[in-house]
Each structure stands twice: as C-alpha cells, then as structure tokens.
Amino acid sequence: MTTKPSTNLFSEARRDPIDLPIPERVLTIGAHPDDAEFGAGGTLAKWAEAGCEISMLIVTDGSKGTWDEDQDPGELIAARRAEQRNAAEALGATGELVFGDFVDGELENSQELQRMISEWVRRLKPDVVLTFDPWKKYMMHPDHRAIGWGVIDGVVAARDHLFFPDQLTDGLTKHRPQAILLFAPEEADHHEDISSSFETKIDALMCHSSQGKTTMGDAHDSGEARELFAARIREWSERMGELAGLELAESFKLLRP
Ligand SMILES: [Zn+2]
C-alpha cells in the first residue's frame, strides 16, 4: 500500500499546534478596518511573505469608529477604506479587498450577512478563513460578536450545496475551507510564530491613523507614543507566545468546518 503525502492543513495541524503549513489562499473577514491586523496581522504578513494570496473582507462601513463629534461619517468611511488599502499593502495582501455596506455598530448575524460570506468563500476558495471568536467571554463590541457567528454560519453555508443554492447556478461552486482560525479566542489551541513579522504587523496597524485615539492609545501623536503602542502589542504577543514556547505569537482557536 502506498501512502500519499498529506496536503490537508488540518491533519498537519493535529500533529503540531504551532504554525500551519503555508496556505495558498486565505480570507480574513472583519467587521471593521483594523480588526484583522489586530487579531492576525503577524500571521498574515508571514504568510504573504511566503507567497500566500491574502484577501480581506470588511463587512461594515466603519462609520462609527471615532470619538470626534465633529467628524463627518461619509468622510470617515472614505478615510478608513483608504487606510485599509494601505494596511493591506503593508501586510503584502495581494488578493481581493472587499468592503461591505453593513452599518458599523448595527451588524447582526443575518441571512444577508451569511449570504455575503458564503458568496465570497465560494468565489475565492480560501484554504483558511480568519475572524473573531464569537464564544469569547465579555467581548463588548456587538459587531465583533456578530461577525464571528456570521462567518461560522456563512462558511457552513458555503460548504453545503443546499444553502444559498442560487449562488451555485450563478457559476460558483461550493467550497469547504480546511480551517477557520478564530482570533482573540476564548480557548486557544493553535499558535502562529510571528517573531519575524511582528514589525510588519505594527506597520500595518499604524496605517489606521483615524483609529489613533479610539483603539491605539494616541499612537500617531509622537514617536514615543508609537513605541508605547508597539510595546503594548509586543507584551500581548509575548503572553500568547508563552502558551506555545515562542517569543512572539498570535493565538487562535482552530475549527475544521
Ligand atoms: Zn472592530
């Protein structure tokens, strides 16, 4: 009997919870610009460097991402989309960059959201899909909970032909990703070494200059503030690395769809 070498990412992952084999195609799905960079920017940059095609889907318009009461929402949407293009470039993401029109802060795990996710999974055929862990305790932002559920349900739909069958008469075929990686997980069981890509993660995060006040501790105000921000992310990455014996890591819950 001959045994063929396995190309299944999940069977590799079961032998070793650190570092998946480099996927060919990956799709990150966030509620807002910057979600994927915070949760998995180091992993994405590392994979891009190794030749992986990374596509990014941002489902809301990002229109509530400010504490500035004079900020025009339309201008904020445009600014955040431009920032996301720069961040994708910084990460080395060469696949599709897709912006949805769901209203920021009002996302629900609806049929409409699941349909959109199913369509892009069937279209792009990623090996790995990344998003928030909806089981994470005390996750405050409503969109981060909703996108986690929406992606899991949308990936299940993309896999099975009886979900959104109209998509399958439209030239698309069903698709089953080999893994879903949930970032900011309640129970981490997979770790990616980001020691070589940590600085690229910071560069990509810094592209989101409109978010300096809300989520980045005024990181754009001075060189010193940027260093403090980078140190905070480094400390977080070190803590995740400790779980896996790595210097710097991003940790995930790995699901097999
Ligand atoms: Zn977010």
Residues whose N, C-alpha, C, O or C-beta is under 5 A from the ligand:
A	BS01	ZN	A31 H32 D35
